[in-house]
Structures are given as structure tokens and as C-alpha cells.
Amino acid sequence: MDDLTLEGLLKGHRMITDDTQIIIRDRKNNFVAAGKWFEDGILETADKPVESLSYWADRNRLHINLK
């Protein structure tokens, strides 16, 4: 089974819009990147496998933890 990636989320789900704030952390909870899906810091991690994620609909924020 293939790992879920941010790229897969962007292509397969409609919860990520141009206004969604994405916060990415590594396995040790260190900050990796934050911004909109089209910003360089986020795009640079698009192919990394996702360990877990949480979406805060009231704030339109997606928190991603990488493997």
C-alpha cells in the first residue's frame, strides 16, 4: 500500500483550498513549513509520506505530521 502524501491530498480531496493554511511538522514535531498549498515551502514537502493529519474546519487549517 502506498503512503499518503500531501500531493495525494491535493489531487484527491477538496478540503484544501487556496485559503487553507497548512502547517507541516516532522516526526519529532519540529517545524518544517507553513503556508498555502502553492507556496514553495509546502510544495517542497509534497512528496513526503504523511504520518497523520488533522483539519480544523472552523479555522481552515490543516496540520500534517510527516513520517
Beta strands, then each sheet from edge to edge (+ up, - down):
strand 1: 21-25
strand 2: 31-35
strand 3: 50-56
strand 4: 61-66
sheet 1: 2+ 1- 4- 3+
end
